[in-house]
Amino acid sequence: MRIANGRLFADAATALPPLLWTKLLLALLGIVVLGIGMAIMVVLGGRAVKRLARHRTDASKPADESWYQRPLDEQLPDQGADGNDDDA
């Protein structure tokens, strides 16, 4: 293969059998398509995360910041003697 005069691909195309050359080109095309798809997914995912980050909680309902200071028996639902919290 010669690199002179920009004939690298032309020489490779004539050196390889047509079926192998076609498989090579389709493999490269697949890599390019997957790369573009991944870039699009990153952009769309970033927009979704930015939209979620702009969302604020309602100011009329203050968040319960002291949940970790209360004993567990106030936080867990009542359970029966068998350990189930079934009402029936």
PDB file with SEQRES, HELIX, SHEET and CRYST1 records, atoms N, CA, C and O in Angstrom:
SEQRES   1 A   88  MET ARG ILE ALA ASN GLY ARG LEU PHE ALA ASP ALA ALA          
SEQRES   2 A   88  THR ALA LEU PRO PRO LEU LEU TRP THR LYS LEU LEU LEU          
SEQRES   3 A   88  ALA LEU LEU GLY ILE VAL VAL LEU GLY ILE GLY MET ALA          
SEQRES   4 A   88  ILE MET VAL VAL LEU GLY GLY ARG ALA VAL LYS ARG LEU          
SEQRES   5 A   88  ALA ARG HIS ARG THR ASP ALA SER LYS PRO ALA ASP GLU          
SEQRES   6 A   88  SER TRP TYR GLN ARG PRO LEU ASP GLU GLN LEU PRO ASP          
SEQRES   7 A   88  GLN GLY ALA ASP GLY ASN ASP ASP ASP ALA                      
HELIX    1 AA1 ALA A    4  GLY A    6  5                                   3    
HELIX    2 AA2 LEU A    8  ALA A   15  1                                   8    
HELIX    3 AA3 PRO A   18  ARG A   54  1                                  37    
HELIX    4 AA4 LEU A   72  GLN A   75  1                                   4    
CRYST1    1.000    1.000    1.000  90.00  90.00  90.00 P 1           1          
ATOM      1  N   MET A   1       0.840  -1.186   0.000  1.00  0.00           N  
ATOM      2  CA  MET A   1       0.000   0.000   0.000  1.00  0.00           C  
ATOM      3  C   MET A   1       0.880   1.242   0.000  1.00  0.00           C  
ATOM      4  O   MET A   1       1.841   1.342   0.763  1.00  0.00           O  
ATOM      5  N   ARG A   2       0.543   2.163  -0.847  1.00  0.00           N  
ATOM      6  CA  ARG A   2       1.267   3.428  -0.906  1.00  0.00           C  
ATOM      7  C   ARG A   2       0.417   4.515  -0.276  1.00  0.00           C  
ATOM      8  O   ARG A   2      -0.802   4.542  -0.447  1.00  0.00           O  
ATOM      9  N   ILE A   3       1.062   5.403   0.447  1.00  0.00           N  
ATOM     10  CA  ILE A   3       0.356   6.539   1.034  1.00  0.00           C  
ATOM     11  C   ILE A   3       0.504   7.754   0.125  1.00  0.00           C  
ATOM     12  O   ILE A   3      -0.246   8.721   0.258  1.00  0.00           O  
ATOM     13  N   ALA A   4       1.445   7.716  -0.775  1.00  0.00           N  
ATOM     14  CA  ALA A   4       1.698   8.853  -1.651  1.00  0.00           C  
ATOM     15  C   ALA A   4       0.473   9.171  -2.497  1.00  0.00           C  
ATOM     16  O   ALA A   4      -0.251   8.272  -2.924  1.00  0.00           O  
ATOM     17  N   ASN A   5       0.255  10.431  -2.727  1.00  0.00           N  
ATOM     18  CA  ASN A   5      -0.825  10.948  -3.565  1.00  0.00           C  
ATOM     19  C   ASN A   5      -2.214  10.615  -3.013  1.00  0.00           C  
ATOM     20  O   ASN A   5      -3.186  10.645  -3.767  1.00  0.00           O  
ATOM     21  N   GLY A   6      -2.334  10.302  -1.734  1.00  0.00           N  
ATOM     22  CA  GLY A   6      -3.641  10.056  -1.124  1.00  0.00           C  
ATOM     23  C   GLY A   6      -4.354   8.837  -1.662  1.00  0.00           C  
ATOM     24  O   GLY A   6      -5.584   8.800  -1.678  1.00  0.00           O  
ATOM     25  N   ARG A   7      -3.618   7.851  -2.098  1.00  0.00           N  
ATOM     26  CA  ARG A   7      -4.231   6.676  -2.695  1.00  0.00           C  
ATOM     27  C   ARG A   7      -4.260   5.487  -1.732  1.00  0.00           C  
ATOM     28  O   ARG A   7      -4.320   4.337  -2.167  1.00  0.00           O  
ATOM     29  N   LEU A   8      -4.218   5.756  -0.452  1.00  0.00           N  
ATOM     30  CA  LEU A   8      -4.203   4.675   0.528  1.00  0.00           C  
ATOM     31  C   LEU A   8      -5.468   3.832   0.430  1.00  0.00           C  
ATOM     32  O   LEU A   8      -5.393   2.605   0.371  1.00  0.00           O  
ATOM     33  N   PHE A   9      -6.628   4.481   0.411  1.00  0.00           N  
ATOM     34  CA  PHE A   9      -7.888   3.742   0.371  1.00  0.00           C  
ATOM     35  C   PHE A   9      -8.131   3.105  -0.995  1.00  0.00           C  
ATOM     36  O   PHE A   9      -8.722   2.029  -1.086  1.00  0.00           O  
ATOM     37  N   ALA A  10      -7.684   3.757  -2.035  1.00  0.00           N  
ATOM     38  CA  ALA A  10      -7.858   3.183  -3.358  1.00  0.00           C  
ATOM     39  C   ALA A  10      -7.013   1.917  -3.505  1.00  0.00           C  
ATOM     40  O   ALA A  10      -7.463   0.932  -4.092  1.00  0.00           O  
ATOM     41  N   ASP A  11      -5.797   1.944  -2.976  1.00  0.00           N  
ATOM     42  CA  ASP A  11      -4.956   0.747  -3.042  1.00  0.00           C  
ATOM     43  C   ASP A  11      -5.499  -0.355  -2.145  1.00  0.00           C  
ATOM     44  O   ASP A  11      -5.440  -1.529  -2.511  1.00  0.00           O  
ATOM     45  N   ALA A  12      -6.030   0.001  -0.973  1.00  0.00           N  
ATOM     46  CA  ALA A  12      -6.593  -1.002  -0.072  1.00  0.00           C  
ATOM     47  C   ALA A  12      -7.836  -1.636  -0.683  1.00  0.00           C  
ATOM     48  O   ALA A  12      -8.081  -2.831  -0.516  1.00  0.00           O  
ATOM     49  N   ALA A  13      -8.617  -0.827  -1.392  1.00  0.00           N  
ATOM     50  CA  ALA A  13      -9.834  -1.357  -2.011  1.00  0.00           C  
ATOM     51  C   ALA A  13      -9.493  -2.369  -3.103  1.00  0.00           C  
ATOM     52  O   ALA A  13     -10.208  -3.355  -3.285  1.00  0.00           O  
ATOM     53  N   THR A  14      -8.426  -2.132  -3.811  1.00  0.00           N  
ATOM     54  CA  THR A  14      -8.065  -3.079  -4.864  1.00  0.00           C  
ATOM     55  C   THR A  14      -7.327  -4.285  -4.298  1.00  0.00           C  
ATOM     56  O   THR A  14      -7.333  -5.349  -4.917  1.00  0.00           O  
ATOM     57  N   ALA A  15      -6.688  -4.145  -3.133  1.00  0.00           N  
ATOM     58  CA  ALA A  15      -5.931  -5.254  -2.553  1.00  0.00           C  
ATOM     59  C   ALA A  15      -6.838  -6.246  -1.833  1.00  0.00           C  
ATOM     60  O   ALA A  15      -6.519  -7.433  -1.758  1.00  0.00           O  
ATOM     61  N   LEU A  16      -7.963  -5.774  -1.302  1.00  0.00           N  
ATOM     62  CA  LEU A  16      -8.872  -6.652  -0.554  1.00  0.00           C  
ATOM     63  C   LEU A  16      -9.964  -7.188  -1.481  1.00  0.00           C  
ATOM     64  O   LEU A  16     -10.350  -6.527  -2.444  1.00  0.00           O  
ATOM     65  N   PRO A  17     -10.451  -8.378  -1.185  1.00  0.00           N  
ATOM     66  CA  PRO A  17     -11.593  -8.891  -1.949  1.00  0.00           C  
ATOM     67  C   PRO A  17     -12.820  -7.999  -1.721  1.00  0.00           C  
ATOM     68  O   PRO A  17     -12.955  -7.407  -0.650  1.00  0.00           O  
ATOM     69  N   PRO A  18     -13.700  -7.896  -2.693  1.00  0.00           N  
ATOM     70  CA  PRO A  18     -14.853  -6.982  -2.568  1.00  0.00           C  
ATOM     71  C   PRO A  18     -15.743  -7.278  -1.361  1.00  0.00           C  
ATOM     72  O   PRO A  18     -16.253  -6.347  -0.737  1.00  0.00           O  
ATOM     73  N   LEU A  19     -15.939  -8.545  -1.022  1.00  0.00           N  
ATOM     74  CA  LEU A  19     -16.788  -8.885   0.113  1.00  0.00           C  
ATOM     75  C   LEU A  19     -16.163  -8.410   1.424  1.00  0.00           C  
ATOM     76  O   LEU A  19     -16.858  -7.880   2.290  1.00  0.00           O  
ATOM     77  N   LEU A  20     -14.853  -8.600   1.567  1.00  0.00           N  
ATOM     78  CA  LEU A  20     -14.159  -8.159   2.776  1.00  0.00           C  
ATOM     79  C   LEU A  20     -14.132  -6.639   2.864  1.00  0.00           C  
ATOM     80  O   LEU A  20     -14.288  -6.078   3.948  1.00  0.00           O  
ATOM     81  N   TRP A  21     -13.936  -5.970   1.735  1.00  0.00           N  
ATOM     82  CA  TRP A  21     -13.937  -4.504   1.712  1.00  0.00           C  
ATOM     83  C   TRP A  21     -15.313  -3.967   2.119  1.00  0.00           C  
ATOM     84  O   TRP A  21     -15.399  -2.975   2.844  1.00  0.00           O  
ATOM     85  N   THR A  22     -16.377  -4.609   1.661  1.00  0.00           N  
ATOM     86  CA  THR A  22     -17.726  -4.201   2.022  1.00  0.00           C  
ATOM     87  C   THR A  22     -17.969  -4.398   3.518  1.00  0.00           C  
ATOM     88  O   THR A  22     -18.547  -3.530   4.171  1.00  0.00           O  
ATOM     89  N   LYS A  23     -17.533  -5.528   4.060  1.00  0.00           N  
ATOM     90  CA  LYS A  23     -17.689  -5.780   5.496  1.00  0.00           C  
ATOM     91  C   LYS A  23     -16.923  -4.744   6.315  1.00  0.00           C  
ATOM     92  O   LYS A  23     -17.409  -4.280   7.346  1.00  0.00           O  
ATOM     93  N   LEU A  24     -15.734  -4.384   5.857  1.00  0.00           N  
ATOM     94  CA  LEU A  24     -14.921  -3.386   6.553  1.00  0.00           C  
ATOM     95  C   LEU A  24     -15.615  -2.027   6.560  1.00  0.00           C  
ATOM     96  O   LEU A  24     -15.681  -1.360   7.593  1.00  0.00           O  
ATOM     97  N   LEU A  25     -16.126  -1.629   5.414  1.00  0.00           N  
ATOM     98  CA  LEU A  25     -16.812  -0.338   5.344  1.00  0.00           C  
ATOM     99  C   LEU A  25     -18.081  -0.322   6.187  1.00  0.00           C  
ATOM    100  O   LEU A  25     -18.373   0.681   6.837  1.00  0.00           O  
ATOM    101  N   LEU A  26     -18.838  -1.415   6.187  1.00  0.00           N  
ATOM    102  CA  LEU A  26     -20.055  -1.471   7.003  1.00  0.00           C  
ATOM    103  C   LEU A  26     -19.734  -1.474   8.489  1.00  0.00           C  
ATOM    104  O   LEU A  26     -20.479  -0.902   9.284  1.00  0.00           O  
ATOM    105  N   ALA A  27     -18.630  -2.115   8.875  1.00  0.00           N  
ATOM    106  CA  ALA A  27     -18.216  -2.098  10.281  1.00  0.00           C  
ATOM    107  C   ALA A  27     -17.845  -0.680  10.708  1.00  0.00           C  
ATOM    108  O   ALA A  27     -18.223  -0.232  11.791  1.00  0.00           O  
ATOM    109  N   LEU A  28     -17.107   0.018   9.856  1.00  0.00           N  
ATOM    110  CA  LEU A  28     -16.752   1.410  10.166  1.00  0.00           C  
ATOM    111  C   LEU A  28     -17.995   2.297  10.213  1.00  0.00           C  
ATOM    112  O   LEU A  28     -18.094   3.176  11.070  1.00  0.00           O  
ATOM    113  N   LEU A  29     -18.925   2.080   9.317  1.00  0.00           N  
ATOM    114  CA  LEU A  29     -20.168   2.842   9.323  1.00  0.00           C  
ATOM    115  C   LEU A  29     -20.960   2.580  10.607  1.00  0.00           C  
ATOM    116  O   LEU A  29     -21.548   3.497  11.179  1.00  0.00           O  
ATOM    117  N   GLY A  30     -20.969   1.322  11.051  1.00  0.00           N  
ATOM    118  CA  GLY A  30     -21.655   0.983  12.294  1.00  0.00           C  
ATOM    119  C   GLY A  30     -21.041   1.685  13.489  1.00  0.00           C  
ATOM    120  O   GLY A  30     -21.759   2.159  14.370  1.00  0.00           O  
ATOM    121  N   ILE A  31     -19.717   1.756  13.528  1.00  0.00           N  
ATOM    122  CA  ILE A  31     -19.043   2.448  14.630  1.00  0.00           C  
ATOM    123  C   ILE A  31     -19.387   3.933  14.619  1.00  0.00           C  
ATOM    124  O   ILE A  31     -19.621   4.528  15.672  1.00  0.00           O  
ATOM    125  N   VAL A  32     -19.419   4.524  13.442  1.00  0.00           N  
ATOM    126  CA  VAL A  32     -19.759   5.951  13.335  1.00  0.00           C  
ATOM    127  C   VAL A  32     -21.206   6.189  13.781  1.00  0.00           C  
ATOM    128  O   VAL A  32     -21.473   7.136  14.521  1.00  0.00           O  
ATOM    129  N   VAL A  33     -22.127   5.352  13.344  1.00  0.00           N  
ATOM    130  CA  VAL A  33     -23.540   5.516  13.714  1.00  0.00           C  
ATOM    131  C   VAL A  33     -23.722   5.350  15.222  1.00  0.00           C  
ATOM    132  O   VAL A  33     -24.463   6.113  15.842  1.00  0.00           O  
ATOM    133  N   LEU A  34     -23.053   4.358  15.816  1.00  0.00           N  
ATOM    134  CA  LEU A  34     -23.149   4.175  17.261  1.00  0.00           C  
ATOM    135  C   LEU A  34     -22.560   5.366  18.017  1.00  0.00           C  
ATOM    136  O   LEU A  34     -23.110   5.781  19.037  1.00  0.00           O  
ATOM    137  N   GLY A  35     -21.474   5.906  17.539  1.00  0.00           N  
ATOM    138  CA  GLY A  35     -20.872   7.081  18.180  1.00  0.00           C  
ATOM    139  C   GLY A  35     -21.791   8.285  18.138  1.00  0.00           C  
ATOM    140  O   GLY A  35     -21.934   9.001  19.130  1.00  0.00           O  
ATOM    141  N   ILE A  36     -22.417   8.510  16.983  1.00  0.00           N  
ATOM    142  CA  ILE A  36     -23.351   9.629  16.869  1.00  0.00           C  
ATOM    143  C   ILE A  36     -24.564   9.395  17.768  1.00  0.00           C  
ATOM    144  O   ILE A  36     -25.057  10.327  18.404  1.00  0.00           O  
ATOM    145  N   GLY A  37     -25.043   8.159  17.819  1.00  0.00           N  
ATOM    146  CA  GLY A  37     -26.174   7.839  18.693  1.00  0.00           C  
ATOM    147  C   GLY A  37     -25.844   8.061  20.156  1.00  0.00           C  
ATOM    148  O   GLY A  37     -26.673   8.569  20.911  1.00  0.00           O  
ATOM    149  N   MET A  38     -24.644   7.686  20.560  1.00  0.00           N  
ATOM    150  CA  MET A  38     -24.248   7.909  21.949  1.00  0.00           C  
ATOM    151  C   MET A  38     -24.141   9.400  22.256  1.00  0.00           C  
ATOM    152  O   MET A  38     -24.527   9.832  23.343  1.00  0.00           O  
ATOM    153  N   ALA A  39     -23.632  10.182  21.329  1.00  0.00           N  
ATOM    154  CA  ALA A  39     -23.537  11.630  21.547  1.00  0.00           C  
ATOM    155  C   ALA A  39     -24.926  12.243  21.673  1.00  0.00           C  
ATOM    156  O   ALA A  39     -25.140  13.120  22.510  1.00  0.00           O  
ATOM    157  N   ILE A  40     -25.864  11.796  20.860  1.00  0.00           N  
ATOM    158  CA  ILE A  40     -27.236  12.306  20.949  1.00  0.00           C  
ATOM    159  C   ILE A  40     -27.857  11.929  22.288  1.00  0.00           C  
ATOM    160  O   ILE A  40     -28.557  12.739  22.897  1.00  0.00           O  
ATOM    161  N   MET A  41     -27.608  10.702  22.752  1.00  0.00           N  
ATOM    162  CA  MET A  41     -28.149  10.278  24.046  1.00  0.00           C  
ATOM    163  C   MET A  41     -27.570  11.111  25.190  1.00  0.00           C  
ATOM    164  O   MET A  41     -28.287  11.433  26.138  1.00  0.00           O  
ATOM    165  N   VAL A  42     -26.294  11.461  25.117  1.00  0.00           N  
ATOM    166  CA  VAL A  42     -25.676  12.286  26.154  1.00  0.00           C  
ATOM    167  C   VAL A  42     -26.303  13.677  26.175  1.00  0.00           C  
ATOM    168  O   VAL A  42     -26.591  14.217  27.243  1.00  0.00           O  
ATOM    169  N   VAL A  43     -26.512  14.252  25.001  1.00  0.00           N  
ATOM    170  CA  VAL A  43     -27.109  15.587  24.931  1.00  0.00           C  
ATOM    171  C   VAL A  43     -28.539  15.569  25.480  1.00  0.00           C  
ATOM    172  O   VAL A  43     -28.912  16.430  26.276  1.00  0.00           O  
ATOM    173  N   LEU A  44     -29.336  14.588  25.053  1.00  0.00           N  
ATOM    174  CA  LEU A  44     -30.717  14.519  25.533  1.00  0.00           C  
ATOM    175  C   LEU A  44     -30.774  14.200  27.025  1.00  0.00           C  
ATOM    176  O   LEU A  44     -31.625  14.735  27.737  1.00  0.00           O  
ATOM    177  N   GLY A  45     -29.888  13.344  27.504  1.00  0.00           N  
ATOM    178  CA  GLY A  45     -29.841  13.045  28.930  1.00  0.00           C  
ATOM    179  C   GLY A  45     -29.432  14.256  29.745  1.00  0.00           C  
ATOM    180  O   GLY A  45     -29.968  14.487  30.829  1.00  0.00           O  
ATOM    181  N   GLY A  46     -28.498  15.023  29.240  1.00  0.00           N  
ATOM    182  CA  GLY A  46     -28.086  16.251  29.926  1.00  0.00           C  
ATOM    183  C   GLY A  46     -29.213  17.265  30.011  1.00  0.00           C  
ATOM    184  O   GLY A  46     -29.372  17.947  31.024  1.00  0.00           O  
ATOM    185  N   ARG A  47     -29.989  17.360  28.947  1.00  0.00           N  
ATOM    186  CA  ARG A  47     -31.135  18.282  28.986  1.00  0.00           C  
ATOM    187  C   ARG A  47     -32.162  17.834  30.010  1.00  0.00           C  
ATOM    188  O   ARG A  47     -32.750  18.661  30.708  1.00  0.00           O  
ATOM    189  N   ALA A  48     -32.382  16.517  30.103  1.00  0.00           N  
ATOM    190  CA  ALA A  48     -33.349  16.001  31.069  1.00  0.00           C  
ATOM    191  C   ALA A  48     -32.870  16.244  32.499  1.00  0.00           C  
ATOM    192  O   ALA A  48     -33.665  16.608  33.365  1.00  0.00           O  
ATOM    193  N   VAL A  49     -31.589  16.046  32.746  1.00  0.00           N  
ATOM    194  CA  VAL A  49     -31.050  16.278  34.090  1.00  0.00           C  
ATOM    195  C   VAL A  49     -31.109  17.754  34.440  1.00  0.00           C  
ATOM    196  O   VAL A  49     -31.401  18.109  35.582  1.00  0.00           O  
ATOM    197  N   LYS A  50     -30.836  18.612  33.479  1.00  0.00           N  
ATOM    198  CA  LYS A  50     -30.915  20.051  33.738  1.00  0.00           C  
ATOM    199  C   LYS A  50     -32.349  20.456  34.071  1.00  0.00           C  
ATOM    200  O   LYS A  50     -32.578  21.287  34.949  1.00  0.00           O  
ATOM    201  N   ARG A  51     -33.312  19.861  33.363  1.00  0.00           N  
ATOM    202  CA  ARG A  51     -34.715  20.157  33.635  1.00  0.00           C  
ATOM    203  C   ARG A  51     -35.100  19.682  35.036  1.00  0.00           C  
ATOM    204  O   ARG A  51     -35.831  20.376  35.742  1.00  0.00           O  
ATOM    205  N   LEU A  52     -34.619  18.517  35.441  1.00  0.00           N  
ATOM    206  CA  LEU A  52     -34.903  18.015  36.785  1.00  0.00           C  
ATOM    207  C   LEU A  52     -34.240  18.875  37.852  1.00  0.00           C  
ATOM    208  O   LEU A  52     -34.806  19.067  38.929  1.00  0.00           O  
ATOM    209  N   ALA A  53     -33.052  19.394  37.572  1.00  0.00           N  
ATOM    210  CA  ALA A  53     -32.340  20.205  38.559  1.00  0.00           C  
ATOM    211  C   ALA A  53     -33.019  21.556  38.767  1.00  0.00           C  
ATOM    212  O   ALA A  53     -32.900  22.145  39.842  1.00  0.00           O  
ATOM    213  N   ARG A  54     -33.721  22.050  37.770  1.00  0.00           N  
ATOM    214  CA  ARG A  54     -34.421  23.328  37.918  1.00  0.00           C  
ATOM    215  C   ARG A  54     -35.685  23.205  38.748  1.00  0.00           C  
ATOM    216  O   ARG A  54     -36.197  24.206  39.249  1.00  0.00           O  
ATOM    217  N   HIS A  55     -36.195  21.992  38.898  1.00  0.00           N  
ATOM    218  CA  HIS A  55     -37.439  21.786  39.638  1.00  0.00           C  
ATOM    219  C   HIS A  55     -37.205  22.013  41.124  1.00  0.00           C  
ATOM    220  O   HIS A  55     -36.320  21.401  41.722  1.00  0.00           O  
ATOM    221  N   ARG A  56     -37.997  22.888  41.712  1.00  0.00           N  
ATOM    222  CA  ARG A  56     -37.879  23.198  43.138  1.00  0.00           C  
ATOM    223  C   ARG A  56     -39.022  22.542  43.888  1.00  0.00           C  
ATOM    224  O   ARG A  56     -40.092  22.302  43.330  1.00  0.00           O  
ATOM    225  N   THR A  57     -38.784  22.254  45.162  1.00  0.00           N  
ATOM    226  CA  THR A  57     -39.853  21.706  45.991  1.00  0.00           C  
ATOM    227  C   THR A  57     -40.806  22.827  46.378  1.00  0.00           C  
ATOM    228  O   THR A  57     -40.454  24.006  46.318  1.00  0.00           O  
ATOM    229  N   ASP A  58     -41.993  22.454  46.768  1.00  0.00           N  
ATOM    230  CA  ASP A  58     -43.010  23.422  47.138  1.00  0.00           C  
ATOM    231  C   ASP A  58     -42.609  24.110  48.436  1.00  0.00           C  
ATOM    232  O   ASP A  58     -42.302  23.439  49.420  1.00  0.00           O  
ATOM    233  N   ALA A  59     -42.608  25.435  48.450  1.00  0.00           N  
ATOM    234  CA  ALA A  59     -42.184  26.192  49.627  1.00  0.00           C  
ATOM    235  C   ALA A  59     -43.207  26.107  50.760  1.00  0.00           C  
ATOM    236  O   ALA A  59     -42.856  26.328  51.919  1.00  0.00           O  
ATOM    237  N   SER A  60     -44.467  25.790  50.445  1.00  0.00           N  
ATOM    238  CA  SER A  60     -45.473  25.723  51.501  1.00  0.00           C  
ATOM    239  C   SER A  60     -45.329  24.455  52.343  1.00  0.00           C  
ATOM    240  O   SER A  60     -45.825  24.408  53.469  1.00  0.00           O  
ATOM    241  N   LYS A  61     -44.663  23.431  51.818  1.00  0.00           N  
ATOM    242  CA  LYS A  61     -44.433  22.206  52.572  1.00  0.00           C  
ATOM    243  C   LYS A  61     -42.950  22.112  52.916  1.00  0.00           C  
ATOM    244  O   LYS A  61     -42.156  21.707  52.067  1.00  0.00           O  
ATOM    245  N   PRO A  62     -42.557  22.470  54.124  1.00  0.00           N  
ATOM    246  CA  PRO A  62     -41.138  22.361  54.454  1.00  0.00           C  
ATOM    247  C   PRO A  62     -40.715  20.896  54.525  1.00  0.00           C  
ATOM    248  O   PRO A  62     -41.479  20.038  54.965  1.00  0.00           O  
ATOM    249  N   ALA A  63     -39.522  20.634  54.097  1.00  0.00           N  
ATOM    250  CA  ALA A  63     -39.013  19.266  54.121  1.00  0.00           C  
ATOM    251  C   ALA A  63     -38.711  18.857  55.553  1.00  0.00           C  
ATOM    252  O   ALA A  63     -38.270  19.676  56.360  1.00  0.00           O  
ATOM    253  N   ASP A  64     -38.948  17.592  55.866  1.00  0.00           N  
ATOM    254  CA  ASP A  64     -38.690  17.083  57.205  1.00  0.00           C  
ATOM    255  C   ASP A  64     -37.208  16.729  57.301  1.00  0.00           C  
ATOM    256  O   ASP A  64     -36.791  15.645  56.893  1.00  0.00           O  
ATOM    257  N   GLU A  65     -36.422  17.653  57.842  1.00  0.00           N  
ATOM    258  CA  GLU A  65     -34.982  17.454  57.914  1.00  0.00           C  
ATOM    259  C   GLU A  65     -34.546  16.708  59.173  1.00  0.00           C  
ATOM    260  O   GLU A  65     -33.380  16.327  59.284  1.00  0.00           O  
ATOM    261  N   SER A  66     -35.457  16.492  60.125  1.00  0.00           N  
ATOM    262  CA  SER A  66     -35.063  15.852  61.380  1.00  0.00           C  
ATOM    263  C   SER A  66     -35.456  14.378  61.411  1.00  0.00           C  
ATOM    264  O   SER A  66     -35.601  13.815  62.496  1.00  0.00           O  
ATOM    265  N   TRP A  67     -35.629  13.746  60.275  1.00  0.00           N  
ATOM    266  CA  TRP A  67     -36.077  12.358  60.235  1.00  0.00           C  
ATOM    267  C   TRP A  67     -35.058  11.421  60.869  1.00  0.00           C  
ATOM    268  O   TRP A  67     -35.426  10.374  61.403  1.00  0.00           O  
ATOM    269  N   TYR A  68     -33.798  11.783  60.815  1.00  0.00           N  
ATOM    270  CA  TYR A  68     -32.762  10.907  61.353  1.00  0.00           C  
ATOM    271  C   TYR A  68     -32.611  11.029  62.865  1.00  0.00           C  
ATOM    272  O   TYR A  68     -31.927  10.206  63.474  1.00  0.00           O  
ATOM    273  N   GLN A  69     -33.229  12.029  63.488  1.00  0.00           N  
ATOM    274  CA  GLN A  69     -33.106  12.225  64.927  1.00  0.00           C  
ATOM    275  C   GLN A  69     -34.216  11.544  65.711  1.00  0.00           C  
ATOM    276  O   GLN A  69     -34.100  11.390  66.927  1.00  0.00           O  
ATOM    277  N   ARG A  70     -35.286  11.133  65.045  1.00  0.00           N  
ATOM    278  CA  ARG A  70     -36.394  10.486  65.741  1.00  0.00           C  
ATOM    279  C   ARG A  70     -36.122   9.006  65.924  1.00  0.00           C  
ATOM    280  O   ARG A  70     -35.414   8.403  65.117  1.00  0.00           O  
ATOM    281  N   PRO A  71     -36.681   8.401  66.987  1.00  0.00           N  
ATOM    282  CA  PRO A  71     -36.520   6.958  67.158  1.00  0.00           C  
ATOM    283  C   PRO A  71     -37.243   6.185  66.059  1.00  0.00           C  
ATOM    284  O   PRO A  71     -38.185   6.693  65.449  1.00  0.00           O  
ATOM    285  N   LEU A  72     -36.801   4.970  65.813  1.00  0.00           N  
ATOM    286  CA  LEU A  72     -37.354   4.175  64.726  1.00  0.00           C  
ATOM    287  C   LEU A  72     -38.804   3.795  64.951  1.00  0.00           C  
ATOM    288  O   LEU A  72     -39.543   3.649  63.976  1.00  0.00           O  
ATOM    289  N   ASP A  73     -39.249   3.626  66.193  1.00  0.00           N  
ATOM    290  CA  ASP A  73     -40.621   3.192  66.420  1.00  0.00           C  
ATOM    291  C   ASP A  73     -41.635   4.253  66.004  1.00  0.00           C  
ATOM    292  O   ASP A  73     -42.804   3.928  65.798  1.00  0.00           O  
ATOM    293  N   GLU A  74     -41.222   5.500  65.876  1.00  0.00           N  
ATOM    294  CA  GLU A  74     -42.126   6.530  65.357  1.00  0.00           C  
ATOM    295  C   GLU A  74     -42.206   6.483  63.835  1.00  0.00           C  
ATOM    296  O   GLU A  74     -43.191   6.935  63.251  1.00  0.00           O  
ATOM    297  N   GLN A  75     -41.190   5.945  63.197  1.00  0.00           N  
ATOM    298  CA  GLN A  75     -41.134   5.961  61.743  1.00  0.00           C  
ATOM    299  C   GLN A  75     -41.695   4.702  61.103  1.00  0.00           C  
ATOM    300  O   GLN A  75     -42.201   4.756  59.983  1.00  0.00           O  
ATOM    301  N   LEU A  76     -41.614   3.556  61.802  1.00  0.00           N  
ATOM    302  CA  LEU A  76     -42.069   2.301  61.222  1.00  0.00           C  
ATOM    303  C   LEU A  76     -43.556   2.098  61.477  1.00  0.00           C  
ATOM    304  O   LEU A  76     -44.057   2.524  62.517  1.00  0.00           O  
ATOM    305  N   PRO A  77     -44.271   1.463  60.561  1.00  0.00           N  
ATOM    306  CA  PRO A  77     -45.695   1.170  60.808  1.00  0.00           C  
ATOM    307  C   PRO A  77     -45.826   0.100  61.884  1.00  0.00           C  
ATOM    308  O   PRO A  77     -44.907  -0.683  62.123  1.00  0.00           O  
ATOM    309  N   ASP A  78     -47.001   0.086  62.534  1.00  0.00           N  
ATOM    310  CA  ASP A  78     -47.241  -0.918  63.578  1.00  0.00           C  
ATOM    311  C   ASP A  78     -47.300  -2.296  62.950  1.00  0.00           C  
ATOM    312  O   ASP A  78     -47.884  -2.485  61.883  1.00  0.00           O  
ATOM    313  N   GLN A  79     -46.682  -3.264  63.633  1.00  0.00           N  
ATOM    314  CA  GLN A  79     -46.674  -4.632  63.145  1.00  0.00           C  
ATOM    315  C   GLN A  79     -47.306  -5.531  64.188  1.00  0.00           C  
ATOM    316  O   GLN A  79     -47.192  -5.289  65.390  1.00  0.00           O  
ATOM    317  N   GLY A  80     -47.979  -6.579  63.710  1.00  0.00           N  
ATOM    318  CA  GLY A  80     -48.622  -7.525  64.620  1.00  0.00           C  
ATOM    319  C   GLY A  80     -47.602  -8.432  65.262  1.00  0.00           C  
ATOM    320  O   GLY A  80     -46.400  -8.266  65.056  1.00  0.00           O  
ATOM    321  N   ALA A  81     -48.069  -9.394  66.042  1.00  0.00           N  
ATOM    322  CA  ALA A  81     -47.186 -10.294  66.758  1.00  0.00           C  
ATOM    323  C   ALA A  81     -46.407 -11.204  65.807  1.00  0.00           C  
ATOM    324  O   ALA A  81     -45.300 -11.632  66.130  1.00  0.00           O  
ATOM    325  N   ASP A  82     -46.982 -11.503  64.629  1.00  0.00           N  
ATOM    326  CA  ASP A  82     -46.303 -12.378  63.703  1.00  0.00           C  
ATOM    327  C   ASP A  82     -45.332 -11.618  62.767  1.00  0.00           C  
ATOM    328  O   ASP A  82     -44.688 -12.229  61.913  1.00  0.00           O  
ATOM    329  N   GLY A  83     -45.235 -10.312  62.930  1.00  0.00           N  
ATOM    330  CA  GLY A  83     -44.325  -9.527  62.106  1.00  0.00           C  
ATOM    331  C   GLY A  83     -44.934  -8.961  60.852  1.00  0.00           C  
ATOM    332  O   GLY A  83     -44.271  -8.223  60.124  1.00  0.00           O  
ATOM    333  N   ASN A  84     -46.200  -9.293  60.575  1.00  0.00           N  
ATOM    334  CA  ASN A  84     -46.886  -8.756  59.410  1.00  0.00           C  
ATOM    335  C   ASN A  84     -47.662  -7.528  59.808  1.00  0.00           C  
ATOM    336  O   ASN A  84     -48.160  -7.436  60.930  1.00  0.00           O  
ATOM    337  N   ASP A  85     -47.767  -6.588  58.900  1.00  0.00           N  
ATOM    338  CA  ASP A  85     -48.589  -5.416  59.178  1.00  0.00           C  
ATOM    339  C   ASP A  85     -49.932  -5.509  58.462  1.00  0.00           C  
ATOM    340  O   ASP A  85     -50.486  -4.501  58.025  1.00  0.00           O  
ATOM    341  N   ASP A  86     -50.454  -6.744  58.347  1.00  0.00           N  
ATOM    342  CA  ASP A  86     -51.751  -6.972  57.733  1.00  0.00           C  
ATOM    343  C   ASP A  86     -52.854  -6.562  58.707  1.00  0.00           C  
ATOM    344  O   ASP A  86     -52.793  -6.870  59.897  1.00  0.00           O  
ATOM    345  N   ASP A  87     -53.852  -5.870  58.191  1.00  0.00           N  
ATOM    346  CA  ASP A  87     -54.977  -5.477  59.036  1.00  0.00           C  
ATOM    347  C   ASP A  87     -56.053  -6.547  59.068  1.00  0.00           C  
ATOM    348  O   ASP A  87     -56.850  -6.588  60.005  1.00  0.00           O  
ATOM    349  N   ALA A  88     -56.093  -7.406  58.074  1.00  0.00           N  
ATOM    350  CA  ALA A  88     -57.146  -8.408  57.996  1.00  0.00           C  
ATOM    351  C   ALA A  88     -56.793  -9.664  58.749  1.00  0.00           C  
ATOM    352  O   ALA A  88     -57.582 -10.609  58.779  1.00  0.00           O  
TER     353      ALA A  88                                                      
END                                                                             
